[in-house]
Amino acid sequence: MLVSKLFIEFVVFSFIGWVYECTYCTVKEGHWSNRGFLFGPICPIYGTGTVLTLIIFGYVPFFSRMSVNEIPIWQIFLICSVGSIFLEYGTSYFLEKRFHAVWWDYNDMPLNINGRVCVPATLGFGVAGILVTRFVLPFSFKFCETVNPYVAEVIALFLMAYLAADIVLTVSSLYHLLAMVEKTMGGFDERMEGAVQIAREKVNTTAEMLDFRQKYQLKSIKNFRFKRPVLRSGKLINTKVMLEAFKALQDKIKTGK
């Protein structure tokens, strides 16, 4: 029952995080911005952070012996702030390592570390941790007591199947997108004559081959990074051209031109 309850809460708060991200980015950018790594309306990093907060302050023996109102606010704030640094930085690093893509970038924010974490966001997560501990945790305990365990199991299994399908489709589509661009740009050298025109033609050709999932991903990805040489079929791919190709694809998909 506990695992099912925590998983349901993970999905619920992943959805709430997605709503927050979309609302914030839409207001900031002045147009609809669909955020998130997955196709579905969830941002797993928010659900993960919330569930970890519930586990730490609700089930770790040191804290579980006292009521949530007895836990010092400064402890909650400090633990959640530091924890968010590791969670955000680790998630950003993993996604960039696997897909050469960046879904959030704090380079324009003060006191950031490699654009992955920044002080304002860290402070915000600390405050969010206080709210989760003070208000969500008591509700979580009541939810566990009142919901029929069999109902919770069924809901959790349904959500798990949905999430697994979403992850498989997303990862498969991303790898296919990377492979398409790498294949198109493989062996291309920006020093060759007519390079700009050739690159544009290749980008236009690739854009026509993209399906709706890959177009969604290009719109949601903040940036691409290629810090190491990329090899495909034993050939070294020019990472500078790859980066320009992805940016050109993003512009074409976003503007339709």
C-alpha positions as CSV (number, residue, x, y, z in Angstrom):
1,M,0.0,0.0,0.0
2,L,2.8,2.4,0.9
3,V,4.6,1.9,-2.4
4,S,1.3,2.3,-4.4
5,K,0.5,5.5,-2.4
6,L,3.9,7.0,-3.0
7,F,3.8,6.2,-6.7
8,I,0.3,7.8,-7.1
9,E,1.6,10.9,-5.3
10,F,4.7,10.9,-7.6
11,V,2.5,11.0,-10.7
12,V,0.1,13.6,-9.2
13,F,2.9,16.0,-8.2
14,S,4.7,15.3,-11.5
15,F,1.5,16.6,-13.2
16,I,1.3,19.6,-10.9
17,G,5.0,20.4,-11.7
18,W,4.2,20.2,-15.4
19,V,1.3,22.6,-15.0
20,Y,3.6,25.0,-13.1
21,E,6.4,24.8,-15.7
22,C,4.0,25.3,-18.6
23,T,2.3,28.3,-16.9
24,Y,5.5,29.9,-15.8
25,C,7.2,29.5,-19.2
26,T,4.1,30.5,-21.1
27,V,3.8,33.8,-19.1
28,K,7.6,34.4,-19.4
29,E,7.8,33.7,-23.2
30,G,4.5,35.2,-24.2
31,H,3.2,32.1,-26.0
32,W,2.2,28.6,-25.1
33,S,5.2,26.5,-24.0
34,N,4.7,22.8,-23.5
35,R,7.4,21.7,-21.0
36,G,8.7,18.4,-19.9
37,F,10.9,15.5,-21.0
38,L,8.1,13.1,-21.6
39,F,5.2,13.3,-24.0
40,G,2.6,13.1,-21.3
41,P,1.7,16.1,-19.0
42,I,4.2,15.2,-16.3
43,C,7.6,16.5,-15.1
44,P,9.0,13.6,-13.1
45,I,11.7,15.7,-11.4
46,Y,8.9,17.4,-9.4
47,G,7.2,14.1,-8.4
48,T,10.6,12.7,-7.4
49,G,11.4,15.7,-5.2
50,T,8.0,15.6,-3.5
51,V,8.2,11.8,-2.8
52,L,11.7,12.1,-1.4
53,T,10.5,14.9,0.8
54,L,7.6,12.8,2.0
55,I,9.9,9.8,2.7
56,I,12.5,11.8,4.6
57,F,10.1,13.7,6.8
58,G,7.4,11.1,7.1
59,Y,9.3,7.8,7.4
60,V,12.9,8.3,8.3
61,P,13.0,7.4,12.0
62,F,14.8,10.7,13.1
63,F,11.8,12.8,11.8
64,S,8.9,10.4,11.9
65,R,9.0,10.3,15.8
66,M,7.8,13.9,15.8
67,S,4.8,15.6,14.2
68,V,5.4,17.7,11.1
69,N,4.8,20.9,13.0
70,E,7.6,20.0,15.4
71,I,10.2,19.7,12.7
72,P,12.2,23.0,12.6
73,I,11.5,25.0,9.4
74,W,15.2,25.7,8.9
75,Q,15.9,22.0,8.8
76,I,13.2,21.3,6.2
77,F,14.4,24.3,4.1
78,L,18.1,23.2,4.3
79,I,17.5,19.6,3.5
80,C,15.2,20.3,0.6
81,S,17.4,23.1,-0.8
82,V,20.5,20.9,-0.8
83,G,18.6,17.9,-2.0
84,S,17.2,19.9,-5.0
85,I,20.8,20.7,-6.0
86,F,21.8,17.1,-6.3
87,L,18.5,16.1,-7.9
88,E,18.5,18.9,-10.5
89,Y,22.2,18.7,-11.3
90,G,22.2,15.0,-11.5
91,T,19.1,14.8,-13.8
92,S,20.4,17.6,-16.1
93,Y,23.8,15.8,-16.4
94,F,22.2,12.5,-17.1
95,L,19.8,13.8,-19.8
96,E,22.6,15.8,-21.4
97,K,24.9,12.8,-21.3
98,R,22.4,10.5,-22.9
99,F,20.7,12.8,-25.4
100,H,23.1,15.8,-25.8
101,A,20.0,17.9,-24.9
102,V,19.2,20.5,-22.2
103,W,15.6,20.8,-21.0
104,W,16.3,23.8,-18.6
105,D,19.2,26.3,-18.6
106,Y,20.0,28.7,-15.8
107,N,22.9,30.4,-17.5
108,D,20.9,33.7,-17.5
109,M,20.3,33.3,-13.7
110,P,22.6,34.6,-11.0
111,L,24.9,32.2,-9.1
112,N,24.3,29.2,-11.3
113,I,26.5,26.1,-11.7
114,N,27.0,25.2,-15.4
115,G,23.4,26.3,-16.0
116,R,22.1,23.2,-14.3
117,V,21.3,24.7,-10.9
118,C,21.0,28.3,-9.5
119,V,20.5,29.9,-6.1
120,P,17.0,31.4,-6.9
121,A,15.6,28.0,-8.0
122,T,17.3,26.2,-5.1
123,L,15.7,28.7,-2.6
124,G,12.3,28.1,-4.3
125,F,12.6,24.3,-3.9
126,G,13.5,24.9,-0.2
127,V,10.3,26.9,0.3
128,A,8.4,24.2,-1.7
129,G,9.8,21.6,0.6
130,I,8.4,23.4,3.6
131,L,4.9,23.6,2.0
132,V,5.0,19.9,1.1
133,T,6.0,18.9,4.7
134,R,3.6,21.2,6.5
135,F,0.5,20.6,4.3
136,V,1.0,17.6,1.9
137,L,2.5,15.2,4.4
138,P,-0.5,15.2,6.8
139,F,-2.9,14.8,3.8
140,S,-0.7,11.9,2.6
141,F,-1.1,10.1,5.9
142,K,-4.9,10.5,5.8
143,F,-4.9,9.3,2.2
144,C,-3.1,6.1,3.2
145,E,-5.6,5.5,6.0
146,T,-8.8,6.1,4.1
147,V,-8.2,4.7,0.6
148,N,-8.9,1.1,0.0
149,P,-5.5,-0.6,-0.6
150,Y,-6.8,-2.6,-3.5
151,V,-8.1,0.5,-5.2
152,A,-4.7,2.1,-4.6
153,E,-3.0,-0.9,-6.2
154,V,-5.2,-0.8,-9.3
155,I,-4.6,3.0,-9.8
156,A,-0.9,2.6,-9.2
157,L,-0.6,-0.2,-11.7
158,F,-2.6,1.7,-14.3
159,L,-0.4,4.8,-13.9
160,M,2.7,2.7,-13.9
161,A,1.7,1.1,-17.3
162,Y,1.0,4.6,-18.7
163,L,4.3,6.0,-17.4
164,A,6.3,3.0,-18.7
165,A,4.8,3.4,-22.2
166,D,5.5,7.1,-22.2
167,I,9.1,6.6,-21.2
168,V,9.6,3.9,-23.9
169,L,8.1,6.1,-26.6
170,T,10.0,9.2,-25.5
171,V,13.4,7.5,-25.4
172,S,12.9,5.7,-28.6
173,S,11.8,8.8,-30.4
174,L,14.7,10.8,-29.0
175,Y,17.3,8.3,-30.1
176,H,15.7,8.2,-33.5
177,L,15.8,12.0,-33.7
178,L,19.5,12.0,-32.8
179,A,20.3,9.2,-35.3
180,M,18.5,11.0,-38.1
181,V,20.4,14.3,-37.6
182,E,23.7,12.5,-37.1
183,K,23.2,10.5,-40.2
184,T,22.2,13.6,-42.2
185,M,25.2,15.6,-41.0
186,G,27.7,12.8,-40.8
187,G,30.9,13.6,-42.7
188,F,29.7,17.1,-43.3
189,D,32.5,19.7,-43.1
190,E,31.7,23.4,-42.7
191,R,34.8,24.3,-44.6
192,M,33.6,22.8,-47.9
193,E,32.4,25.0,-50.6
194,G,28.7,26.0,-50.5
195,A,28.5,24.7,-46.9
196,V,25.8,27.0,-45.7
197,Q,23.4,26.2,-48.6
198,I,24.1,22.5,-48.3
199,A,23.4,22.6,-44.5
200,R,20.1,24.4,-45.1
201,E,19.0,21.8,-47.6
202,K,19.8,19.0,-45.3
203,V,18.0,20.6,-42.4
204,N,14.9,21.2,-44.6
205,T,15.0,17.5,-45.7
206,T,15.3,16.3,-42.2
207,A,12.5,18.5,-40.9
208,E,10.1,16.9,-43.4
209,M,11.0,13.5,-42.1
210,L,10.1,14.3,-38.4
211,D,7.0,12.8,-36.8
212,F,4.8,14.7,-34.3
213,R,6.7,13.3,-31.3
214,Q,10.1,14.5,-32.6
215,K,8.6,17.9,-33.3
216,Y,7.2,18.1,-29.8
217,Q,10.7,17.2,-28.4
218,L,12.4,19.9,-30.4
219,K,10.0,22.4,-29.1
220,S,10.4,21.4,-25.5
221,I,14.2,21.1,-25.5
222,K,15.9,24.3,-24.4
223,N,19.3,23.7,-26.0
224,F,21.7,21.1,-27.3
225,R,25.2,20.5,-26.1
226,F,28.0,18.5,-27.7
227,K,31.0,18.6,-25.4
228,R,32.7,15.6,-26.8
229,P,33.3,14.3,-30.4
230,V,30.4,12.3,-31.7
231,L,31.2,9.1,-33.6
232,R,28.8,7.4,-36.0
233,S,29.8,4.3,-38.0
234,G,33.4,5.0,-37.1
235,K,33.3,8.5,-38.5
236,L,33.9,11.7,-36.5
237,I,30.9,14.0,-36.8
238,N,31.5,17.8,-36.6
239,T,29.9,18.7,-33.4
240,K,29.7,22.4,-34.3
241,V,27.7,21.6,-37.4
242,M,25.5,19.2,-35.4
243,L,24.7,22.0,-32.9
244,E,23.8,24.4,-35.7
245,A,21.7,21.7,-37.4
246,F,19.7,21.1,-34.3
247,K,19.2,24.8,-33.7
248,A,18.1,25.3,-37.3
249,L,15.6,22.4,-36.9
250,Q,14.2,23.9,-33.8
251,D,13.7,27.3,-35.4
252,K,12.1,25.7,-38.4
253,I,9.7,23.6,-36.3
254,K,8.8,26.5,-34.0
255,T,8.3,29.1,-36.7
256,G,7.1,26.8,-39.5
257,K,9.5,28.4,-41.9
